[in-house]
Amino acid sequence: MERCAEGAELDNCCWSAYYRSDPQSSRWRATNLVVESNLHSPERRLIELRIEHADLDALIDAAAHEQPLDELMLRRLKKRRLALRDLIAQLELVLDPKEPA
């Protein structure tokens, strides 16, 4: 196993820091490009929207059983959940169209 500048063995968690220390390294640049493209990919955005939608579902369920019931907050949460559902549907159509091209 290779060792870093401090002499510690390089495992998977140290590789990024090791290559980050040498920005001229071609592996560092390639890794950086992959990370950058993954951060802004439509697939990642879809996953984030689904997570936010699930969180809102849980929040709405909890708020519905709360006393006293805050109708305005509940209505706003439901409206946001519906907007998220629309965004998710749009992204799903972009990523997986119904008719093959």
ROTIZA-431420 format. One record per residue (C-alpha): residue in one letter; x, y, z. Coordinates in nm, 3 decimals, always signed. Layout:
torti lumvo = A, c1 = X, c2 = Y, c3 = Z
...
REM end
This chain:
torti lumvo = M, c1 = +0.000, c2 = +0.000, c3 = +0.000
torti lumvo = E, c1 = +0.123, c2 = +0.349, c3 = -0.083
torti lumvo = R, c1 = +0.199, c2 = +0.606, c3 = +0.183
torti lumvo = C, c1 = +0.114, c2 = +0.975, c3 = +0.192
torti lumvo = A, c1 = +0.354, c2 = +1.259, c3 = +0.269
torti lumvo = E, c1 = +0.298, c2 = +1.213, c3 = +0.644
torti lumvo = G, c1 = +0.391, c2 = +0.847, c3 = +0.616
torti lumvo = A, c1 = +0.044, c2 = +0.709, c3 = +0.687
torti lumvo = E, c1 = -0.092, c2 = +0.436, c3 = +0.464
torti lumvo = L, c1 = -0.332, c2 = +0.562, c3 = +0.201
torti lumvo = D, c1 = -0.675, c2 = +0.409, c3 = +0.224
torti lumvo = N, c1 = -0.988, c2 = +0.510, c3 = +0.035
torti lumvo = C, c1 = -1.067, c2 = +0.805, c3 = +0.261
torti lumvo = C, c1 = -0.720, c2 = +0.957, c3 = +0.223
torti lumvo = W, c1 = -0.694, c2 = +0.939, c3 = -0.157
torti lumvo = S, c1 = -0.892, c2 = +1.255, c3 = -0.224
torti lumvo = A, c1 = -0.682, c2 = +1.458, c3 = +0.020
torti lumvo = Y, c1 = -0.364, c2 = +1.307, c3 = -0.125
torti lumvo = Y, c1 = -0.453, c2 = +1.404, c3 = -0.480
torti lumvo = R, c1 = -0.594, c2 = +1.739, c3 = -0.372
torti lumvo = S, c1 = -0.250, c2 = +1.827, c3 = -0.241
torti lumvo = D, c1 = -0.109, c2 = +1.797, c3 = -0.596
torti lumvo = P, c1 = -0.337, c2 = +1.993, c3 = -0.831
torti lumvo = Q, c1 = -0.106, c2 = +1.916, c3 = -1.125
torti lumvo = S, c1 = -0.185, c2 = +1.547, c3 = -1.096
torti lumvo = S, c1 = -0.395, c2 = +1.424, c3 = -1.390
torti lumvo = R, c1 = -0.585, c2 = +1.193, c3 = -1.156
torti lumvo = W, c1 = -0.674, c2 = +1.490, c3 = -0.934
torti lumvo = R, c1 = -0.812, c2 = +1.681, c3 = -1.233
torti lumvo = A, c1 = -1.010, c2 = +1.382, c3 = -1.360
torti lumvo = T, c1 = -1.154, c2 = +1.312, c3 = -1.015
torti lumvo = N, c1 = -1.243, c2 = +1.678, c3 = -0.972
torti lumvo = L, c1 = -1.427, c2 = +1.684, c3 = -1.306
torti lumvo = V, c1 = -1.627, c2 = +1.371, c3 = -1.220
torti lumvo = V, c1 = -1.728, c2 = +1.516, c3 = -0.882
torti lumvo = E, c1 = -1.826, c2 = +1.849, c3 = -1.043
torti lumvo = S, c1 = -2.042, c2 = +1.681, c3 = -1.307
torti lumvo = N, c1 = -2.210, c2 = +1.456, c3 = -1.049
torti lumvo = L, c1 = -2.300, c2 = +1.749, c3 = -0.824
torti lumvo = H, c1 = -2.510, c2 = +1.913, c3 = -1.092
torti lumvo = S, c1 = -2.649, c2 = +1.610, c3 = -1.274
torti lumvo = P, c1 = -3.024, c2 = +1.582, c3 = -1.335
torti lumvo = E, c1 = -3.023, c2 = +1.238, c3 = -1.171
torti lumvo = R, c1 = -2.883, c2 = +1.383, c3 = -0.849
torti lumvo = R, c1 = -3.136, c2 = +1.668, c3 = -0.858
torti lumvo = L, c1 = -3.415, c2 = +1.411, c3 = -0.897
torti lumvo = I, c1 = -3.293, c2 = +1.219, c3 = -0.593
torti lumvo = E, c1 = -3.272, c2 = +1.540, c3 = -0.388
torti lumvo = L, c1 = -3.627, c2 = +1.637, c3 = -0.488
torti lumvo = R, c1 = -3.759, c2 = +1.292, c3 = -0.395
torti lumvo = I, c1 = -3.591, c2 = +1.314, c3 = -0.055
torti lumvo = E, c1 = -3.735, c2 = +1.660, c3 = +0.005
torti lumvo = H, c1 = -4.080, c2 = +1.533, c3 = -0.099
torti lumvo = A, c1 = -4.056, c2 = +1.241, c3 = +0.145
torti lumvo = D, c1 = -3.946, c2 = +1.478, c3 = +0.422
torti lumvo = L, c1 = -4.244, c2 = +1.702, c3 = +0.352
torti lumvo = D, c1 = -4.477, c2 = +1.399, c3 = +0.363
torti lumvo = A, c1 = -4.350, c2 = +1.313, c3 = +0.708
torti lumvo = L, c1 = -4.375, c2 = +1.673, c3 = +0.822
torti lumvo = I, c1 = -4.732, c2 = +1.705, c3 = +0.695
torti lumvo = D, c1 = -4.833, c2 = +1.382, c3 = +0.869
torti lumvo = A, c1 = -4.682, c2 = +1.504, c3 = +1.195
torti lumvo = A, c1 = -4.843, c2 = +1.847, c3 = +1.163
torti lumvo = A, c1 = -5.185, c2 = +1.696, c3 = +1.090
torti lumvo = H, c1 = -5.183, c2 = +1.514, c3 = +1.426
torti lumvo = E, c1 = -5.060, c2 = +1.816, c3 = +1.619
torti lumvo = Q, c1 = -5.291, c2 = +2.014, c3 = +1.844
torti lumvo = P, c1 = -5.370, c2 = +2.296, c3 = +1.791
torti lumvo = L, c1 = -5.373, c2 = +2.245, c3 = +1.415
torti lumvo = D, c1 = -5.201, c2 = +2.522, c3 = +1.217
torti lumvo = E, c1 = -5.411, c2 = +2.528, c3 = +0.899
torti lumvo = L, c1 = -5.202, c2 = +2.794, c3 = +0.723
torti lumvo = M, c1 = -4.875, c2 = +2.609, c3 = +0.776
torti lumvo = L, c1 = -5.034, c2 = +2.281, c3 = +0.667
torti lumvo = R, c1 = -5.170, c2 = +2.442, c3 = +0.350
torti lumvo = R, c1 = -4.828, c2 = +2.591, c3 = +0.266
torti lumvo = L, c1 = -4.655, c2 = +2.257, c3 = +0.322
torti lumvo = K, c1 = -4.903, c2 = +2.079, c3 = +0.096
torti lumvo = K, c1 = -4.859, c2 = +2.343, c3 = -0.173
torti lumvo = R, c1 = -4.480, c2 = +2.300, c3 = -0.159
torti lumvo = R, c1 = -4.519, c2 = +1.920, c3 = -0.174
torti lumvo = L, c1 = -4.738, c2 = +1.954, c3 = -0.484
torti lumvo = A, c1 = -4.481, c2 = +2.183, c3 = -0.650
torti lumvo = L, c1 = -4.210, c2 = +1.928, c3 = -0.574
torti lumvo = R, c1 = -4.423, c2 = +1.651, c3 = -0.724
torti lumvo = D, c1 = -4.455, c2 = +1.857, c3 = -1.045
torti lumvo = L, c1 = -4.078, c2 = +1.917, c3 = -1.060
torti lumvo = I, c1 = -4.014, c2 = +1.547, c3 = -1.006
torti lumvo = A, c1 = -4.255, c2 = +1.457, c3 = -1.288
torti lumvo = Q, c1 = -4.086, c2 = +1.705, c3 = -1.525
torti lumvo = L, c1 = -3.739, c2 = +1.571, c3 = -1.447
torti lumvo = E, c1 = -3.854, c2 = +1.211, c3 = -1.487
torti lumvo = L, c1 = -3.988, c2 = +1.295, c3 = -1.835
torti lumvo = V, c1 = -3.659, c2 = +1.458, c3 = -1.931
torti lumvo = L, c1 = -3.452, c2 = +1.167, c3 = -1.803
torti lumvo = D, c1 = -3.678, c2 = +0.887, c3 = -1.927
torti lumvo = P, c1 = -3.908, c2 = +1.002, c3 = -2.210
torti lumvo = K, c1 = -4.217, c2 = +0.791, c3 = -2.277
torti lumvo = E, c1 = -4.144, c2 = +0.751, c3 = -2.648
torti lumvo = P, c1 = -3.796, c2 = +0.641, c3 = -2.753
torti lumvo = A, c1 = -3.621, c2 = +0.886, c3 = -2.982
REM end
